[in-house]
Amino acid sequence: MATPTLDKTDKAEAGFADSPFITATFRIRRFNPEVSDEVQWQDFQIEIDPKERVLDALHKIKWEIDGTLTFRRSCAHGICGSDAMRINGKNRLACKTLIKDINPDKPIMVEAIKGLTVLKDLVVDMDPFFQAYHDVMPFLITKGNEPTRERLQSAEERERFDDTTKCILCAACTSSCPVFWNDGQYFGPAAIVNAHRFIFDSRDEGGEQRLEILNDRDGVWRCRTTFNCTDACPRGIEVTKAIQEVKRALITRRF
Amino acid sequence: MPAGTLYRGREGMWSWVAHRVTGVLIFFFLFVHVLDTALVRVSPEAYDEVVATYKTWPVAFLEYGLVAAILFHALNGLRIIAVDFWAKGPRLQKQMLWTVVGIWIVLMVGALYPVLGHAVRDIFGS
């Protein structure tokens, strides 16, 4: 970032008018149960470099215009999975979405992810999401005595579930799923992805239990292959493919 | 609490919406179809009368809509089966959807004369 900043000062001193800043409107869906039960859209106009991210814009609004704006963020670099939100109608991470990529000429719509209860502004209740995650037992299950050395695995065996190890539990997939919007009982893509990560791990011996859990009424069979989850995943996980592999495992293990 | 904006899903989501809509429309058709067929047990004359109204041109356009719904539902149904049971299915879902739409257009053009031919003759005279 050092060079562009220097450029900027040079240009300003030389009297150049072409600043990288643009005026962008952020239309944010506000909800504060302490003030009103009504939800309302609020516009914020800010001067911002389009090469900055939506999260930077939210920071600017919170720090300089309206301190009551509430949203989650932690690492701000696409790893912690805190700032999944619906930006221009699509689930994305605010920290991985550049303003220039989402057409700042029109108001940029920012709202909470769908299907989970909104607590305030962009913050939702994530408990049902994490409950579904816990229900698939996302940890190594083995039988017998603990080995005295590491559990070996070939590169191919590791490759088998590599895609699903990338999940950061941001809930972008689960809250993009029409089935989940309608029925919060559905395990949702994220839980299935994390089950897939262990079902197809050669070291794990709890696959049968996890498959049984996902064979439930609210398990993988609720998936209608809308591919919203695959499109929404900020880590590029092929979520629908993982769900399909679990479905196929459920069918083939019995026959 | 209002639900907010419409989710901007892509091909996958809209094909699912279309699949649902066509599915419900086909169900309503089957409902009517069972009723009109059951009418023959009430009285054959009443049945003839009802079926005669099916031969009018407005119904021909409804039939063309029925062909459209059934063709899309059938072809997209094959795509969904491929997505679920074929290892490469999820990765090729968009290409398969455009193939479905392509075949659907060809078949719809093919159905123009057989389904709507008599309606055109009804409207403009033969």
Interface residues (C-beta under 8 A of the other chain):
Chain A: R29 F31 D37 V39 R86 N88 G89 K90 M109 E111 A112 K114 V118 S176 P178 R224 T225 T226 F227 N228 T230 D231 E238 T240 K241 Q244 K247 R248
Chain B: M1 P2 A3 G4 T5 L6 Y7 R8 G9 R10 E11 G12 M13 W16 I80 V83 D84 F85 G89 P90 R91 Q93
